[in-house]
Amino acid sequence: TTTTTTTATTAVEEAHLLLEELRTVVTRLEDLARRVRRAASRDRDDDENEHENENDSPRFLRLDERDEGDAVEWLRRIAELVASSERKAGRLSRRSRRGRGGGEGRNGNGHGPEKGNYGNNDIPPEGEEGRRRRQHEEEMALPYLSLFEFFCEKNVLALVVNIVTGAAFADDASPSVRLLPPLSIATQSIQSVSILVQNVSRPTTLYYLLSNNRVNDLIDLPLRLYQRAAWREGAEAGELTTHFVSFLKSLAMRVNRETLQFFLSFPRTNEKEEVEEEKEEKRDDDEKPLGDADDVDGETKKEAMKSKTVSEGTSTSRRP
């Protein structure tokens, strides 16, 4: 019991330290994003003055080397903290579920209970020791889950995706200039999301990541704008493209019967209404009374016969 209590205390302390580090890293990244956004408005004004005749001109944000390096490290650390703590919580939860059958009641060979020893259910009683172990593992999992809960509460996934897509620096007042993060930050942002998608172990965690529309925003990453911005500055966007392809592969590896729904696109309400209207119009055309068509054909035939009669009468009157 003493060992169990010591282990639980150690797990709580470790999870608490990890959570504090995650809070610090997220706060710093948010502060940097706000500071960069303010600076981006000045950069946007300068770019509009220098390139008045150019529309939809992508530009990389101007960050000093220290801020750029810090942002890359924070993005990497966020993914590591959330993924590692979530996997620990998932491992403890699975052990707890397996332990509900208890370790007691096994036969001498260690192959499970002997048939008939436990009544009709053939399931051994959990026993006091098994219940304590299960409760201990469940309590150990909770502190690690708090990191992912904080990740969801602060909507960190949206922050990361908005940074890489440039939405975090967009300004409706100046739509002609598109500001993008430096290639190193964009590359690490994609890699961080890939780490989360690949390494989470609990189904509910994966469902949250995939059901969040931010993943769809990342799938629509404007690679064309990155390539144009890199071409302007003589840079190379090949590494960014490589990590983006790896991200798509990690999503493909997660497709199964439960997650397929998150990868399908369904028509919006107005699109459904348009489709229904088109079907209704087609149905009306198909169900149109044949008499109308017969009347039209009859009128056409009458006109043709009249023209033929007039023509024949004219020809007859001209005969010698």
Contacts in CASP RR format, 6 or more apart in sequence:
PFRMAT RR
TARGET T0000
AUTHOR 0000-0000-0000
METHOD contacts of the structure
MODEL  1
TTTTTTTATTAVEEAHLLLEELRTVVTRLEDLARRVRRAASRDRDDDENE
HENENDSPRFLRLDERDEGDAVEWLRRIAELVASSERKAGRLSRRSRRGR
GGGEGRNGNGHGPEKGNYGNNDIPPEGEEGRRRRQHEEEMALPYLSLFEF
FCEKNVLALVVNIVTGAAFADDASPSVRLLPPLSIATQSIQSVSILVQNV
SRPTTLYYLLSNNRVNDLIDLPLRLYQRAAWREGAEAGELTTHFVSFLKS
LAMRVNRETLQFFLSFPRTNEKEEVEEEKEEKRDDDEKPLGDADDVDGET
KKEAMKSKTVSEGTSTSRRP
1 132 0 8 1.000
4 132 0 8 1.000
4 133 0 8 1.000
4 136 0 8 1.000
7 136 0 8 1.000
7 140 0 8 1.000
8 136 0 8 1.000
8 139 0 8 1.000
8 140 0 8 1.000
11 140 0 8 1.000
11 143 0 8 1.000
11 144 0 8 1.000
12 140 0 8 1.000
12 143 0 8 1.000
14 143 0 8 1.000
15 85 0 8 1.000
15 143 0 8 1.000
15 144 0 8 1.000
15 146 0 8 1.000
15 147 0 8 1.000
16 143 0 8 1.000
18 81 0 8 1.000
18 84 0 8 1.000
18 85 0 8 1.000
18 144 0 8 1.000
18 147 0 8 1.000
19 143 0 8 1.000
19 146 0 8 1.000
19 147 0 8 1.000
19 150 0 8 1.000
21 77 0 8 1.000
21 81 0 8 1.000
22 78 0 8 1.000
22 81 0 8 1.000
22 82 0 8 1.000
22 147 0 8 1.000
22 150 0 8 1.000
22 151 0 8 1.000
23 150 0 8 1.000
25 74 0 8 1.000
25 77 0 8 1.000
25 78 0 8 1.000
25 81 0 8 1.000
26 74 0 8 1.000
26 78 0 8 1.000
26 150 0 8 1.000
26 154 0 8 1.000
26 156 0 8 1.000
26 159 0 8 1.000
28 70 0 8 1.000
28 74 0 8 1.000
29 71 0 8 1.000
29 74 0 8 1.000
29 75 0 8 1.000
29 78 0 8 1.000
29 159 0 8 1.000
30 159 0 8 1.000
32 67 0 8 1.000
32 70 0 8 1.000
32 71 0 8 1.000
32 74 0 8 1.000
33 159 0 8 1.000
33 163 0 8 1.000
33 168 0 8 1.000
36 61 0 8 1.000
36 63 0 8 1.000
36 67 0 8 1.000
36 168 0 8 1.000
36 169 0 8 1.000
37 168 0 8 1.000
37 169 0 8 1.000
39 61 0 8 1.000
39 62 0 8 1.000
40 61 0 8 1.000
40 169 0 8 1.000
40 171 0 8 1.000
40 179 0 8 1.000
41 171 0 8 1.000
41 174 0 8 1.000
43 59 0 8 1.000
43 61 0 8 1.000
43 62 0 8 1.000
43 179 0 8 1.000
44 171 0 8 1.000
44 174 0 8 1.000
44 177 0 8 1.000
44 179 0 8 1.000
45 174 0 8 1.000
47 57 0 8 1.000
47 59 0 8 1.000
47 177 0 8 1.000
48 174 0 8 1.000
48 176 0 8 1.000
48 177 0 8 1.000
51 57 0 8 1.000
51 177 0 8 1.000
54 176 0 8 1.000
55 176 0 8 1.000
56 176 0 8 1.000
56 178 0 8 1.000
57 176 0 8 1.000
57 177 0 8 1.000
57 178 0 8 1.000
58 178 0 8 1.000
58 179 0 8 1.000
58 180 0 8 1.000
58 222 0 8 1.000
58 225 0 8 1.000
58 226 0 8 1.000
58 228 0 8 1.000
58 229 0 8 1.000
58 232 0 8 1.000
59 177 0 8 1.000
59 178 0 8 1.000
59 179 0 8 1.000
59 180 0 8 1.000
59 229 0 8 1.000
59 232 0 8 1.000
60 179 0 8 1.000
60 180 0 8 1.000
60 181 0 8 1.000
60 182 0 8 1.000
60 183 0 8 1.000
60 229 0 8 1.000
60 230 0 8 1.000
60 233 0 8 1.000
61 169 0 8 1.000
61 179 0 8 1.000
61 180 0 8 1.000
61 181 0 8 1.000
61 182 0 8 1.000
63 71 0 8 1.000
63 182 0 8 1.000
63 185 0 8 1.000
68 182 0 8 1.000
68 184 0 8 1.000
68 185 0 8 1.000
69 184 0 8 1.000
71 181 0 8 1.000
71 185 0 8 1.000
71 188 0 8 1.000
72 184 0 8 1.000
72 185 0 8 1.000
72 188 0 8 1.000
75 160 0 8 1.000
75 185 0 8 1.000
75 188 0 8 1.000
75 189 0 8 1.000
75 192 0 8 1.000
76 188 0 8 1.000
76 191 0 8 1.000
76 192 0 8 1.000
78 151 0 8 1.000
78 156 0 8 1.000
78 160 0 8 1.000
78 192 0 8 1.000
79 191 0 8 1.000
79 192 0 8 1.000
79 193 0 8 1.000
79 195 0 8 1.000
79 196 0 8 1.000
80 195 0 8 1.000
81 147 0 8 1.000
82 147 0 8 1.000
82 148 0 8 1.000
82 151 0 8 1.000
82 156 0 8 1.000
82 196 0 8 1.000
83 195 0 8 1.000
83 196 0 8 1.000
83 199 0 8 1.000
83 200 0 8 1.000
84 199 0 8 1.000
85 144 0 8 1.000
85 145 0 8 1.000
85 147 0 8 1.000
85 148 0 8 1.000
86 144 0 8 1.000
86 145 0 8 1.000
86 147 0 8 1.000
86 148 0 8 1.000
86 199 0 8 1.000
86 200 0 8 1.000
86 201 0 8 1.000
86 202 0 8 1.000
86 205 0 8 1.000
87 199 0 8 1.000
87 200 0 8 1.000
87 201 0 8 1.000
88 141 0 8 1.000
88 144 0 8 1.000
89 141 0 8 1.000
89 142 0 8 1.000
89 144 0 8 1.000
89 145 0 8 1.000
89 148 0 8 1.000
89 202 0 8 1.000
90 141 0 8 1.000
90 201 0 8 1.000
90 202 0 8 1.000
91 201 0 8 1.000
92 137 0 8 1.000
92 138 0 8 1.000
92 140 0 8 1.000
92 141 0 8 1.000
92 144 0 8 1.000
93 137 0 8 1.000
93 138 0 8 1.000
93 141 0 8 1.000
93 202 0 8 1.000
95 137 0 8 1.000
96 134 0 8 1.000
96 137 0 8 1.000
96 138 0 8 1.000
96 141 0 8 1.000
99 126 0 8 1.000
99 130 0 8 1.000
99 133 0 8 1.000
99 134 0 8 1.000
100 126 0 8 1.000
100 134 0 8 1.000
101 123 0 8 1.000
101 124 0 8 1.000
101 126 0 8 1.000
102 124 0 8 1.000
102 125 0 8 1.000
102 126 0 8 1.000
102 127 0 8 1.000
102 130 0 8 1.000
103 124 0 8 1.000
103 129 0 8 1.000
103 130 0 8 1.000
104 124 0 8 1.000
104 125 0 8 1.000
104 126 0 8 1.000
104 127 0 8 1.000
104 129 0 8 1.000
104 130 0 8 1.000
105 112 0 8 1.000
105 113 0 8 1.000
105 117 0 8 1.000
105 118 0 8 1.000
105 124 0 8 1.000
105 125 0 8 1.000
106 112 0 8 1.000
106 113 0 8 1.000
106 124 0 8 1.000
107 113 0 8 1.000
107 114 0 8 1.000
112 124 0 8 1.000
113 122 0 8 1.000
113 123 0 8 1.000
113 124 0 8 1.000
115 122 0 8 1.000
116 122 0 8 1.000
117 124 0 8 1.000
118 124 0 8 1.000
118 125 0 8 1.000
126 134 0 8 1.000
148 205 0 8 1.000
151 157 0 8 1.000
152 208 0 8 1.000
157 193 0 8 1.000
157 196 0 8 1.000
157 209 0 8 1.000
157 212 0 8 1.000
157 214 0 8 1.000
157 215 0 8 1.000
158 212 0 8 1.000
158 214 0 8 1.000
159 168 0 8 1.000
160 189 0 8 1.000
160 192 0 8 1.000
160 193 0 8 1.000
161 167 0 8 1.000
161 189 0 8 1.000
161 193 0 8 1.000
161 214 0 8 1.000
161 215 0 8 1.000
161 217 0 8 1.000
161 218 0 8 1.000
162 168 0 8 1.000
162 217 0 8 1.000
163 181 0 8 1.000
163 185 0 8 1.000
163 186 0 8 1.000
163 189 0 8 1.000
164 181 0 8 1.000
164 185 0 8 1.000
164 186 0 8 1.000
164 189 0 8 1.000
164 190 0 8 1.000
164 218 0 8 1.000
164 221 0 8 1.000
165 217 0 8 1.000
165 218 0 8 1.000
165 220 0 8 1.000
165 221 0 8 1.000
165 222 0 8 1.000
166 178 0 8 1.000
166 179 0 8 1.000
166 180 0 8 1.000
166 181 0 8 1.000
167 217 0 8 1.000
169 179 0 8 1.000
169 180 0 8 1.000
169 181 0 8 1.000
170 178 0 8 1.000
170 179 0 8 1.000
178 222 0 8 1.000
178 225 0 8 1.000
180 186 0 8 1.000
180 225 0 8 1.000
180 226 0 8 1.000
180 229 0 8 1.000
181 189 0 8 1.000
183 226 0 8 1.000
183 230 0 8 1.000
183 235 0 8 1.000
183 237 0 8 1.000
183 239 0 8 1.000
183 240 0 8 1.000
186 226 0 8 1.000
186 240 0 8 1.000
187 239 0 8 1.000
187 240 0 8 1.000
187 243 0 8 1.000
190 218 0 8 1.000
190 221 0 8 1.000
190 240 0 8 1.000
190 243 0 8 1.000
190 244 0 8 1.000
190 247 0 8 1.000
191 243 0 8 1.000
191 246 0 8 1.000
191 247 0 8 1.000
193 215 0 8 1.000
193 218 0 8 1.000
193 247 0 8 1.000
194 243 0 8 1.000
194 246 0 8 1.000
194 247 0 8 1.000
194 250 0 8 1.000
196 209 0 8 1.000
197 206 0 8 1.000
197 209 0 8 1.000
197 210 0 8 1.000
197 215 0 8 1.000
197 247 0 8 1.000
197 250 0 8 1.000
197 251 0 8 1.000
197 254 0 8 1.000
198 250 0 8 1.000
198 253 0 8 1.000
200 206 0 8 1.000
200 209 0 8 1.000
203 258 0 8 1.000
206 254 0 8 1.000
206 259 0 8 1.000
207 258 0 8 1.000
207 259 0 8 1.000
207 262 0 8 1.000
209 215 0 8 1.000
210 251 0 8 1.000
210 254 0 8 1.000
210 259 0 8 1.000
210 262 0 8 1.000
210 263 0 8 1.000
211 262 0 8 1.000
215 251 0 8 1.000
215 262 0 8 1.000
218 247 0 8 1.000
219 248 0 8 1.000
219 251 0 8 1.000
221 244 0 8 1.000
223 237 0 8 1.000
223 240 0 8 1.000
223 241 0 8 1.000
223 244 0 8 1.000
226 237 0 8 1.000
226 240 0 8 1.000
227 237 0 8 1.000
229 235 0 8 1.000
230 236 0 8 1.000
230 237 0 8 1.000
251 263 0 8 1.000
255 263 0 8 1.000
267 275 0 8 1.000
END
